[in-house]
Amino acid sequence: MIRKATIRDVKEIHHLLKKYADRGELLPRALSNLYDDVRDFSVFEEESTGSILGICALHVCWEDLAEIRSLAVCEKHQREGIGSALVTAALAEADDLGIRRVFTLTYRPDFFNRHGFQIIDKAMLPQKVWAECIKCVKFPDCDEIAMLKFLSEG
């Protein structure tokens, strides 16, 4: 079941993100930033146990632009459709908000391509997006791939 994250989920979100960040597969997120951005997150919760199996954030950047970020699924539950369900939910949320363009910075372009994202030049993203990049350990040598999806006109 997918639901919006709550404060009680933040430490578990942090733990899951840290596993992937430690391997260089996701950007690290400070616990304090996760509390600030908790409303961006959705979680995939196993109904029988209440365990969080996956997470995804939709971060609104501008009036018509949002980012899907911090997508992570527990390793033993990968390839079960959890990541796809979270991305689909994030795209639906973006559409409900009136967002028309959603981007991601990823190391998994094939996954996002299956969801209708296309690779773009990072220079196509507005400067506002890069404000957060200054905090990144990989700045200015970002090796993530920028991808964009246009949502249908409402």
C-alpha positions as CSV (number, residue, x, y, z in Angstrom):
1,M,0.0,0.0,0.0
2,I,1.3,3.5,-0.9
3,R,0.7,6.3,1.5
4,K,2.1,9.7,2.3
5,A,5.0,9.6,4.8
6,T,4.6,10.8,8.3
7,I,7.1,12.0,10.9
8,R,7.3,8.5,12.4
9,D,8.7,7.3,9.1
10,V,11.6,9.7,8.8
11,K,14.2,7.5,10.6
12,E,13.3,4.5,8.5
13,I,13.4,6.6,5.3
14,H,16.9,7.9,6.4
15,H,18.1,4.3,7.0
16,L,17.0,3.1,3.6
17,L,18.5,6.1,1.8
18,K,21.7,5.7,3.7
19,K,22.2,2.2,2.5
20,Y,22.2,3.3,-1.1
21,A,24.0,6.6,-0.5
22,D,26.9,4.7,1.2
23,R,27.3,2.7,-2.1
24,G,27.2,5.9,-4.2
25,E,23.9,4.9,-5.8
26,L,21.8,7.7,-4.3
27,L,22.7,11.1,-3.0
28,P,22.8,11.2,0.8
29,R,20.1,13.1,2.7
30,A,20.6,14.5,6.1
31,L,18.1,13.5,8.7
32,S,17.3,17.2,9.3
33,N,16.5,17.6,5.6
34,L,14.2,14.6,5.6
35,Y,12.2,16.1,8.5
36,D,12.0,19.4,6.5
37,D,10.9,17.5,3.3
38,V,8.7,14.7,4.9
39,R,5.7,16.0,3.0
40,D,7.5,15.3,-0.3
41,F,7.7,11.5,0.5
42,S,5.4,8.6,-0.2
43,V,6.1,5.2,1.2
44,F,5.2,1.7,0.1
45,E,4.2,-0.1,3.3
46,E,3.7,-3.9,3.6
47,E,0.1,-4.2,4.9
48,S,0.7,-7.2,7.0
49,T,3.7,-6.0,8.9
50,G,3.7,-2.2,8.5
51,S,7.3,-2.4,7.2
52,I,8.4,0.3,4.7
53,L,9.6,-1.5,1.6
54,G,10.1,1.5,-0.7
55,I,10.2,5.3,-0.7
56,C,9.9,8.1,-3.3
57,A,9.8,11.9,-3.1
58,L,8.1,14.3,-5.4
59,H,9.7,17.7,-4.9
60,V,8.0,20.7,-6.5
61,C,10.6,23.1,-7.9
62,W,8.5,25.6,-9.8
63,E,5.0,26.3,-11.0
64,D,5.2,23.6,-13.7
65,L,8.2,21.6,-12.7
66,A,8.8,18.9,-10.1
67,E,11.5,16.3,-9.4
68,I,11.2,12.6,-8.5
69,R,14.0,11.9,-6.1
70,S,15.1,9.6,-3.4
71,L,13.5,6.5,-5.0
72,A,14.6,3.4,-3.1
73,V,13.3,-0.1,-2.5
74,C,14.6,-2.6,0.0
75,E,16.9,-4.9,-1.8
76,K,15.0,-8.1,-1.0
77,H,11.9,-6.6,-2.5
78,Q,13.3,-5.3,-5.7
79,R,11.8,-6.4,-9.0
80,E,8.3,-6.7,-7.4
81,G,6.9,-3.5,-9.0
82,I,7.3,-1.4,-5.9
83,G,9.5,1.2,-7.5
84,S,7.2,1.4,-10.5
85,A,4.2,1.8,-8.3
86,L,5.9,4.6,-6.4
87,V,6.9,6.5,-9.6
88,T,3.3,6.0,-10.9
89,A,1.9,7.5,-7.7
90,A,4.4,10.4,-7.8
91,L,3.4,11.2,-11.4
92,A,-0.3,11.1,-10.5
93,E,0.4,13.4,-7.6
94,A,2.3,15.8,-9.9
95,D,-0.7,15.7,-12.3
96,D,-3.1,16.4,-9.5
97,L,-1.0,19.4,-8.5
98,G,-1.1,20.8,-12.1
99,I,2.6,20.1,-12.7
100,R,3.3,19.5,-16.4
101,R,7.0,18.5,-16.4
102,V,8.7,16.0,-14.0
103,F,12.4,15.4,-14.1
104,T,14.8,13.1,-12.3
105,L,18.6,12.8,-11.9
106,T,19.4,9.1,-12.0
107,Y,21.8,6.3,-12.4
108,R,19.0,4.1,-13.7
109,P,17.9,5.6,-17.0
110,D,16.4,2.4,-18.3
111,F,14.0,2.2,-15.4
112,F,12.8,5.8,-15.9
113,N,12.6,5.3,-19.7
114,R,10.1,2.6,-19.1
115,H,8.0,5.3,-17.3
116,G,8.1,7.7,-20.3
117,F,11.1,9.8,-19.2
118,Q,13.6,10.9,-21.9
119,I,17.2,11.8,-21.4
120,I,17.9,15.5,-21.6
121,D,20.9,17.8,-21.2
122,K,21.2,19.0,-17.6
123,A,21.5,22.5,-19.0
124,M,17.8,22.4,-19.9
125,L,16.9,22.4,-16.2
126,P,16.4,25.8,-14.6
127,Q,19.1,27.3,-12.4
128,K,16.8,27.0,-9.4
129,V,17.2,23.2,-9.6
130,W,21.0,23.5,-9.2
131,A,20.8,25.4,-5.9
132,E,20.6,22.1,-4.1
133,C,23.4,20.6,-6.1
134,I,26.0,22.9,-4.5
135,K,25.5,20.8,-1.3
136,C,26.2,17.6,-3.1
137,V,29.5,15.7,-2.6
138,K,29.7,15.2,-6.3
139,F,29.4,18.9,-7.2
140,P,30.4,20.1,-9.8
141,D,31.2,16.8,-11.4
142,C,27.7,15.3,-11.4
143,D,27.6,11.9,-13.1
144,E,23.8,11.5,-12.8
145,I,21.7,11.4,-15.9
146,A,19.0,14.0,-16.3
147,M,15.6,12.8,-17.6
148,L,12.3,14.6,-18.2
149,K,8.7,13.5,-18.7
150,F,5.9,15.8,-20.0
151,L,2.6,15.0,-18.4
152,S,-0.6,15.3,-20.4
153,E,-2.4,18.6,-20.5
154,G,-5.3,18.6,-18.0
